[in-house]
Amino acid sequence: MVLINLSILISLPAIVYHKTFVQEYGDRIIKAIKARLLGSQDKSIRDIDKEKVGVLYGTISGMQRRFMEREDSQRELEIFKLEMCKKYLKSDLLEPRITAIRELNSIIDNNKSYSLTKALTLDFIINWMTENNVINTIWDVRRTHQ
């Protein structure tokens, strides 16, 4: 909850639109948010619902666009979403695993729908899924019974 409140606070226009603040702290804040999420435990992940994750993604995207090109920002966010999917898929809890499958489906659908502004190519997504053993992780029998 603290992380979400922090991300909302830093997205306040009065502070963040200030060019000096964004240039000095934006990248570090985003890296801290990402590291905290990727390093969180299963219980913490389970407690974050889709709406809160959407707020976090929106905050990260909005902040990145203030010091990155739009396409680079989109790409960075999509890669982060994939990393979160990987974390969710490795969870022993069912809810995060289902969330990961839905998010992967959404990423693939968005890739097909927005062909003019693709943040990630379909080849990139396929290679990422292969390198990270996504299909085997989804069908891991030891995890599906918990």
C-alpha positions as CSV (number, residue, x, y, z in Angstrom):
1,M,0.0,0.0,0.0
2,V,2.9,2.4,0.8
3,L,4.3,1.8,-2.6
4,I,1.1,2.6,-4.3
5,N,0.6,5.8,-2.3
6,L,4.2,6.8,-3.1
7,S,3.6,6.2,-6.8
8,I,0.5,8.3,-6.7
9,L,2.3,11.1,-4.8
10,I,5.1,11.2,-7.3
11,S,2.7,11.5,-10.1
12,L,1.3,14.8,-8.8
13,P,1.8,17.4,-11.5
14,A,2.9,20.2,-9.1
15,I,6.0,18.3,-8.2
16,V,6.7,15.9,-11.1
17,Y,6.2,18.3,-14.0
18,H,9.1,20.3,-12.7
19,K,11.8,19.5,-15.2
20,T,14.6,19.5,-12.7
21,F,12.8,17.0,-10.4
22,V,12.0,14.6,-13.2
23,Q,15.5,14.7,-14.6
24,E,17.1,14.1,-11.3
25,Y,14.8,11.7,-9.6
26,G,12.4,10.2,-12.2
27,D,14.6,7.3,-13.3
28,R,15.6,6.4,-9.8
29,I,12.1,6.4,-8.5
30,I,10.9,4.2,-11.3
31,K,13.7,1.7,-10.8
32,A,12.9,1.6,-7.1
33,I,9.2,0.9,-7.7
34,K,10.1,-1.8,-10.2
35,A,12.7,-3.4,-7.9
36,R,10.3,-3.4,-5.0
37,L,7.5,-5.1,-7.0
38,L,9.8,-7.7,-8.6
39,G,11.3,-8.4,-5.2
40,S,8.0,-8.7,-3.3
41,Q,6.8,-11.9,-1.7
42,D,3.8,-14.0,-2.9
43,K,1.5,-12.7,-0.2
44,S,2.2,-9.1,-1.2
45,I,1.5,-9.8,-4.8
46,R,-1.8,-11.6,-3.9
47,D,-2.9,-8.5,-2.1
48,I,-2.4,-6.2,-5.1
49,D,-5.5,-6.3,-7.3
50,K,-5.7,-5.5,-11.0
51,E,-6.8,-1.9,-10.4
52,K,-3.8,-1.2,-8.2
53,V,-1.4,-2.7,-10.6
54,G,-3.0,-0.6,-13.3
55,V,-2.3,2.5,-11.2
56,L,1.3,1.5,-10.8
57,Y,1.7,0.8,-14.5
58,G,0.1,4.2,-15.3
59,T,2.3,6.0,-12.9
60,I,5.4,4.4,-14.2
61,S,4.4,5.1,-17.8
62,G,3.4,8.7,-17.1
63,M,6.7,9.4,-15.3
64,Q,8.8,7.7,-18.0
65,R,7.2,9.7,-20.7
66,R,8.4,12.9,-19.0
67,F,12.1,12.0,-19.6
68,M,11.9,9.3,-22.4
69,E,10.6,9.2,-25.9
70,R,7.0,7.8,-26.0
71,E,7.9,4.6,-27.9
72,D,10.9,3.9,-25.5
73,S,8.6,4.5,-22.5
74,Q,6.0,2.1,-24.0
75,R,8.7,-0.6,-24.6
76,E,10.1,-0.3,-21.1
77,L,6.7,-0.6,-19.6
78,E,5.8,-3.7,-21.7
79,I,9.1,-5.3,-20.7
80,F,8.4,-4.6,-17.1
81,K,4.9,-6.1,-17.5
82,L,6.5,-9.2,-18.9
83,E,8.9,-9.4,-16.0
84,M,5.9,-9.1,-13.6
85,C,4.2,-11.9,-15.5
86,K,7.2,-14.1,-15.0
87,K,7.2,-13.4,-11.3
88,Y,3.4,-14.1,-11.1
89,L,3.8,-17.3,-13.0
90,K,6.4,-18.6,-10.5
91,S,4.1,-18.0,-7.6
92,D,2.8,-20.9,-5.6
93,L,-0.6,-19.1,-5.4
94,L,-3.2,-19.5,-8.0
95,E,-4.5,-15.9,-8.2
96,P,-1.1,-14.4,-9.4
97,R,-0.7,-17.2,-11.9
98,I,-4.1,-16.5,-13.4
99,T,-3.3,-12.8,-13.4
100,A,-0.1,-13.5,-15.3
101,I,-1.8,-15.5,-18.0
102,R,-4.4,-12.8,-18.5
103,E,-1.7,-10.1,-18.7
104,L,0.3,-12.1,-21.2
105,N,-2.9,-12.5,-23.3
106,S,-3.5,-8.7,-23.0
107,I,0.1,-7.9,-24.1
108,I,-0.2,-10.2,-27.1
109,D,-3.7,-8.8,-28.0
110,N,-2.3,-5.2,-27.7
111,N,0.6,-6.1,-30.0
112,K,-1.8,-7.3,-32.7
113,S,-4.2,-4.4,-32.2
114,Y,-1.8,-1.5,-32.3
115,S,0.4,-2.5,-35.2
116,L,1.4,1.1,-35.9
117,T,2.9,1.7,-32.5
118,K,4.2,-1.7,-31.4
119,A,6.2,-1.4,-28.2
120,L,7.3,-5.0,-28.6
121,T,7.4,-7.1,-31.8
122,L,5.7,-10.4,-31.9
123,D,9.1,-12.0,-32.4
124,F,10.3,-10.3,-29.2
125,I,7.4,-11.7,-27.2
126,I,7.8,-15.2,-28.6
127,N,11.5,-15.2,-27.9
128,W,10.9,-13.9,-24.4
129,M,8.3,-16.6,-23.7
130,T,10.7,-19.2,-25.1
131,E,13.7,-18.0,-23.1
132,N,11.6,-17.8,-19.9
133,N,10.0,-21.2,-20.4
134,V,6.5,-19.6,-20.0
135,I,4.5,-22.5,-21.4
136,N,6.3,-25.1,-19.2
137,T,5.8,-22.8,-16.2
138,I,2.1,-22.5,-16.9
139,W,1.6,-26.2,-17.2
140,D,3.9,-27.1,-14.2
141,V,1.8,-29.8,-12.5
142,R,3.4,-29.2,-9.1
143,R,2.0,-25.7,-9.1
144,T,-1.4,-26.3,-10.6
145,H,-2.6,-28.4,-7.6
146,Q,-2.0,-25.7,-5.0
